Amino acid sequence: MLKEAIILAGGFGTRLQSVVSNVPKPMAPVNHEPFLNYVFDYLKHYQITHVVLSTGYLSDKIIDYYKSEYNGINISYTKEVEPLGTGGGIRLAMEKCNKKDILILNGDSFFDVNLNRYYHQHTSFHSDCSLALRKVDNASRYGTIKLGNGFIKHFKEKDLIEQPGLINGGVYILNRELYLNKTPANQAFSIEKDFFEKRINELNLLGFEYDGYFIDIGIPEDYKKAQDDFKGFKYR
């Protein structure tokens, strides 16, 4: 069972600043409370006991609010002095984790994945790194992924063409030791471009498709939609 998670909460939220400008994007209020609360409640349901919040922009707002614990989950923090990208931010946070496999999530999106099933698939297939994938009707905002027998074969850049596609849902399970050994310390890099794509032929890199609820609050339209969608949040 997964016990530790890293939440990436260090982005600038540029596309959302017309609506929310005084807090980091994961702290954007949804029904009068931070969006991040919903992510924590979801993790609590699946018995995650330790979360590392990877912070950067306006990090004090996050630290002052959550301090060391939320709803029984212990919280640690890392703070990027200079932006480290998704890959570097994850690596820094990994140093505060202890378990073999670590769950990674974005603090500004929510993908309702059954974590027990996901972890069972990850271990059953002896995956080094697993990605939770989601089929969407309009993949123009995202890059898409091609699978072969469960293995990720190809990453395609977003092309702004409005068509269905299988996208990276931003929920990963990573082998901690492998990730620390194969990535540079204190360097900025993208986990998608500089780790997954560059090492696609040397890693057991698997993708598992889920059809659960998915939202990314990074644009004003979806942020507004979240206000309604989370009124009956199932993990409370």
N, C-alpha and C positions, 0 to 999 in steps of 0.2 A: 504494500500500500504506500502511496506517495505521502510524504510527511512535510516536505519543504518546498516552498515556492519562491520565485523571484518575480516581482511585479515591476515592469519598466514604467517609471513615473517621472521621467526627466525631460520630456519633450517640451518644446516652446508653445505648441498649440497655435501656430500662426493662422491657420484657416478659421479658427474659432474665436479669434480675438475681437471680432466685431460684436460678439455676443457675450463672451466671458474673457475678461482681460486682467483681472486682479488676483487670480489663483492659477496654479498649474492645471492643465487640462483634466487630469484624473480627479481633481477636486471640484470640477464644475458641478454646480448644484443640480440635482435631479430630484424633483419633489422635495426641495428644501433640505437636502442632505448631499454630501459629496458622492459622486458617482462611484468612487472607490469603495464606499461602504457596501455596495451591492456585490462587488467583486469579493470582498472579504467574507460576506455572508455565504456566498457560493462555495468558497474554499472551506469555510467552517463545516458546511454540510458534508463535505468529503473528507473531513477529519485531518485537514492540514493543520499542523501545530506551530510551524515557524515560517514567517514570511520575511524576506529581505526586500525592502523598498529601495529601488535604484533611482535616486533623485538627482536633480540638477537645478533647472530653472525654478526659482521661488521655492526651494527645498524647505525653507523654514516654515512655510505655511503647512506643509505635510507633517513635518516633525512635531510642530506645536500642537497639531490636532490629534494625531494618533499616539504620540509618545511611544511607550514600549509594549503596548498591548491593545488589541481590539477583540472583543467578544471571545476571550480565551485564547486567541492566537498571539504568540510572542512575535514582536516586530523588531528587526534590526534595520539599519540604514547604511547605504553608501551614498556619497555625494560626489558628483563629478565636478571638479574644479574647472576643467576644460571638457567640452563635449567629447565623449568616447564612442558615440554611435551605438547601435543596438548590440553589436558584438562585444565591444569593449566594456559597455555598461554591465552586460551579463557576466563577463569574466570577473570584473571587480566584485560584483555581488556574490559570485560563486565562492569566493574566498571566505565568505561568512556562512557558508553552508557546510554540512557534514555528511549528508546521506549520499548514497551511490547515485541515485537518479533524482533530478531536480525538475520541477514543473516551472515553465516560464510563461508569463502572460503579459499582455499590454495593459497598462492602467487606464487606457482611454477606449477600450473596446470590450465587448462581452460576447463570448461564444459558449453556448450551453452544451458542453461536452460531458458525457458521463465519464468522470475521471477514473472510476474503478475499471470500467471496460477498456478505456484507453490504456491504462497502465498494464492491464492483462495482455493486451495486444502487443504493447511495446516489449514486454518481457518474453512473450511466447515466440516472437519472431527474432529475438536476440538483436534488437535494434540498438544502434549506437545513438541515434538521434531520431526522434519521431515528430512529425508535424500533423496537427489536426487540420483537415481540409474541409472546405464547404463549397458546395455547388451553388452558384448564384446566377440569377437571370441576366444581370448586367455586370460584367467583370471589367468594365472600362476603367474603373478607379484602381484596379489591382493588377498585379502580375498573375499569370495562371501557371498551373503545374500539370505535367503529364506523368501518369503512373504506368508502371508495367509490373504486374504480379505483386502489387503492394509497394514496390520500390520506386522512389522518385527518379525519373529518367531525364527530366528536362524542366527548367524554369524559363518561362517566357515573360519578357518585359510587358508592362502595361502599354496598350496601344491606343487607348481612348475609343476603341470600337465597341459599340454597345451590343454585346452578344453574350450568351451564357458561357460560363467557364468554371473550372475547379480552382479555387483560390486558397492561399495560405491563410488560415484563420488566426494566426499569431499565438497559438497555444502549442508549446513544445515540451517534450520530455528529453532532457539531455543527460548523458553520462558525465558526471562531474569531473572525474579524473581524466577522461579522454579529452574533454573540452579544455581543461586547464593545460594539458600537455601539448595540445595542438594549436593553441592560440597565443599571441604575444601579449605580455603584460604591459599595462600603461600605454596602450596604443589605441587610437581610434580606428574602428573598423565596423563594417556591417556584417551581422551574422548571416544575412541572406546572401549577399554578394560574395563576401570574402571567406565565408566558412562553408555554408551549404553548397553553393554553386561551384566553388573552386575544388571542393573535396568530394564531389558527387560520385566519383568513380572509386574512391578508396574507403568510403564509409558505408556501413549498413544504414542507409538513410531511407526511412520508410514514411509513407503517408497513409493516414487512416481517415476515411471520409465520414463525416457526421452531418446530420440534417437539422440539428438543434438551432434554436434562436440565435441570431447573430446581429450585432449592431456595432458600428464604429462611430463614436460621437464627435469625430474630428471635423465634421462640417456642420454648419448651422441647421440644415434641414434634418439631419439624423439626430442632432442634439435635441431639437424640438420634439421629434418623434419619441425619443426616450422618455420624455415627461409622461406620456400616456402609457407606453409599454411597461414601465416599471412600477405602475400603481399596484398591480397584483403580483409582485415579484414572488416566484414560487419557492425561494430558498429562505423564507421567513415564516 
